[in-house]
Amino acid sequence: MLGVEVGDSESGAFWSAFFKGLRARGLSGVKLVISDHHLGLKEAIGAVFIGSAWQGCRVHFLRNVLARVPKASAEMVAAAIRTIFAQPDATHVRSQLAEVTRMLTPQFPQVATMLTDAADDLLAFASFPQANWRKVWSTNPLERLNGEIKRRTNVVGIFPNDDALSRLVTAVVVEAHDEWAVAEHEANYADGELHANAELHHYAGRDPSGSARPQPTRRSPISASVCRRARRSTGSPQSKISSANSHSDGASSTTTRSPSGGVVERLRQRRS
């Protein structure tokens, strides 16, 4: 969280003043801004954070597209647009956008025009590492935060002044900020754990492809010693293994467990 401010409307003047305040406090190097498509907000981003990109929400864009498509063709158009975001790298993302635009032009020229006009804002995410794509190509986290703010403020209803509203909203935003920080920490921990497991597999005898290298069959020295003693005591080339329920009357048993979990029983007959 960088700041919270109460305003009467989402005008360009309000957002410009808010962003200039952040910049005066030391905010710099902004490369990407994700937000709703408010004209005043987008204009303020371009005016204050010069050189930064703006990412539009792909979910909202798809809704706007489907509103201009007959219901019978909606699923086909939606599936075609989703393929743009399923590409492995930025080059394929941009080429797929061009291909989908070309494919939809004959039947849905209005949709093709929307794709062409929104290409820069819709694909701003592609200029950043692929690991961050899912976090920046939609405003779903912002929508959830706005929904929580609305829910909490509706409970109060009427605030005596702007400061009271600002205190409540700030508390909600700080709570969301902490949740995001914890989620990011857990994600980084999971990535580090996977990397550590990969290194352990490498040192444990796995080749670069991930498959286990063939290892010579080895017998535990403890289990081998137990088996040798069992053969000597029975006088048979193989040890006799039986369950406790199969012991005959008058037979005493000694049970030895090997490290592998096997049970070797030596039966000794009592002398009559």
N, C-alpha and C positions, 0 to 999 in steps of 0.2 A: 504494500500500500504506500502510495506516494503523497496523497492528499485527498481531502474531502472538503467540499464547499457547497453551500446552498445557493441556488439561483432561481429566479422566477421563470426562466425559459431556457431552452437549449439553443440560444442564438449564437451567432458567430462571435459577437462581442463578449458574451459570457465565457465561452470556451477559450477565446484568445487570452482573456485576462487570467483564466485559470492556468493555462499552459505557460504563460509568461511568468507567473508566480513560481511554477515548478522550475523553470529554467533559471530564475533569479536565485533559487535556493541551491543550485548546483547541478540540476539535471542536464546531462549532455550525452551526445553520442546515440541518440534515438534512431534506430534503423527501421523499426516497423511498429505501426499502431494498428490494433484490432478494435473495431468499434461498430456500433450501429451506423446505418447510412443516413445520418442527419446532415443536411447541406451545411449548416453552420459549423458543425463539428469537423467535417472533412475540410472545409475551407480554413478553419483555424489550425488544423494539423499541418496543412501545406504552408501556411504563413509563418508559423512559429518554429516548427521542426523541419527546417528546409533540408531537402535531400532524403527525408525518411519516406518509406513506402507505407501504403495503407492497404490493409487486407479486409475485403468485404466478406460477409458471412456466406458460405456456399449453401447453407440450409435455406436462408432467406432468399437467396438468388433462385434456388430451385423452386421454391414456392411461387415466386413471381413468374417464373417461366411456365409452370404448370397451370397457372391461372389463365394463360393465353393459349392453352392446348386443349383440344377436345378430350373428354374423359376416356374415350376408346383408345387414344394414342398416348395418354399420359404416362403409362408404365414404360412404354418403349422409349419415349423421350427422356424420362428420368434415368433409365438404365444406361442410355447412351452418354448422358452428361456425367454420370458417376464413374464411367470408365476413365474420364480425364484425371480423376483423383486416385486412381488405382495403379498409376504408372510408377516404375521404379526410380526414375530420376527426372530432373528438371527438363532435359531435352525431350524425353518421351512425353512428359506432361504437355508441353507446348505443341508438339507435333500432333498429339491426340486431340487437343482442342481444335486445331485447324482441320483435322479429319472429321470430327463430329460436326463442326460448322458446315463443312462442305456437304456432308451427308444429309443434314437437316434443311439445307437451303431450298431445295425444290418444293418440299411439302410444307415446311414451317419457316418461311423467310423471316418472320418477326422474331422467332427464337434465335435464328442464326445472327440476326442483327444485334440482339441482346448479348449473345456470346462474344461477338466481335467488339462491341463497345465496352464490355466489362472485363476484357481479357487481362489487362494490366492489374486491375484491382482484385480480380478473382484468383489470379495465379501469383500474387506477390509472395505467397508462402514458398514457392519453388526456388526462390533465391537463397533460402536458408537450409541448414542441415536437415536431412530427411527425418531424423529422430524427433524433430520439433513440429513436423507438419501437422499431426493430428491435434496439437495443442493450439495452433494459430489459424487454421483455415476455417474456423467457425467461431461464432460468439456464444456458443452454448454455456460455457462457464459464466459469462457475463449475464446471460439470461437467468441462470439459476440465482446469481447474486441479486439481481434486480427483483426477482420474485420473492426472495427472502426479505429484502428491505421493505417491499410493499406489504408483506404479511405482518412484519413487526410494527410498521408505522400505522397500519390499519387498526391494530389493537389499541393504540393510544387515541387515534382519531384526530384530535385537535391539539396542536402544540402551542404553548404560550408565546414562544418566540423562536427565531432561527437557531439560537444557540442550543435550545433544548432538542430540536430536530437534529442538529449537527452531532450532538453527543450520542444520540441513539444510533444514527446511521454509522458514525465512526466505530461504535462498538461492534456493529454487525460486520462491517468491512474488515476490522481487525481480526475478528473470529474467522472469517473466510480466508484472510491472508495466512493465518496460522495453519489452517487446514491444508492450504495449497503448499505451504512450506514443508509440512510433514509428508504429504503425498510425494513431493519431489525428492525428499530425503529417502523415502522408502524405495522409490524407483531407482535412484542412484545406488542404493545399497543392493538391490536385486541385480542390477547390471554388474556391480563389482563382484557379487557372489557367483554369477554365471562365469565371469572372466576367471575367477579363482578356480572354479570347478574345471574349466577348460584346461588350465595349467596343470591341475592335479592329474587329469586324464592323460596329459602329455607325458608327465613324468612317471605315470603308472604303467606306461607301455602301450600307449595308443598312437597310431600313426596320424599324419596330418589330416587324413580324411575322416577321422573320428572313430574308425573301427579298431577293435582290439587286435593287437599283434599276437600271433600264436606264441604261446608260452609252453615250455616243457612241463609234462605232468610230474608233479612232485608229491610225495607222500609225507605227511607229517611225521617227524621222527618219533613223537610220542605214540601215535597210533600204530606205527610200524613196529615199535618195540612191544606193544601190547599184543599185537597179532602173533609175533614170534613166540612170546611166552605162552599164548593160547595154544599154538601148534605143538609146542613141546609138551604141555601138560596133557593134551588129549591124545598124543601119539598119532594124529591123523594129519594128512597134508592140508586139510582145511579146518578152520576153527568152527566149532559148533555154536550157532546163534539161535537162541530160542527165547520165547517170552516167559515171563514169570508164571503164567497160567499153565504152561506145559511141563513144569517140573514134575518128575515122578516122585512117589513117596520114598522117603529115605535118602533123597539126594539133597545135598546142600549146594548152594550156588554162590559164586562171587562175581559181582558185576563191575565192570570197568567201563567208563564213558570216555570215548576219544574226543579230541577237540572238535571233530566234525559232527558230533552228535550221535555217532553210531554206538551200539552197545555190544560188547563182547562178553559172553558169559562162559565161564569155565565150570564145568560140572565135575564134581568129585564124588564118587561113590563111597559110601561108608563101608568100612571093612566089616564083614559079618562076624 
